[in-house]
């Protein structure tokens, strides 16, 4: 990658639409609703039930939105939810209220740099 390519990539980050403009998360008592209309890509939406959540990870980012990774019993891969999404902060508060992520670990996670914090912690290797 040339210096010019690097500068273009950096400028694209600075001029990109904020994630809150194109990613929305809402929820009710039973479901979490995700809706995205990413610039230059196809729009999509997905839902998952609260009671299907088996693990949540939080990853702070430096130049991007912090990530909330929600693992469910419905599929092997996580749902990746930007913390800066519209409704992202409310979702994080609801996750903590429902005790789906440890409060002490949450305080540590939001202050750390580039470490992934998961709840419940990983069990012993098989």
Secondary structure, DSSP 8 states (H G I E B T S, - for coil): --HHHHHHHHHHHHHS--HHHHEEEEE-SSEEEEEE--TTS--EEEEEEGGGEEEEEEE--SSS--EEEEEETT-SS-EEEETTSBTHHHHHHHHHHTTSS-HHHHHHHHHSSS-EEEES------
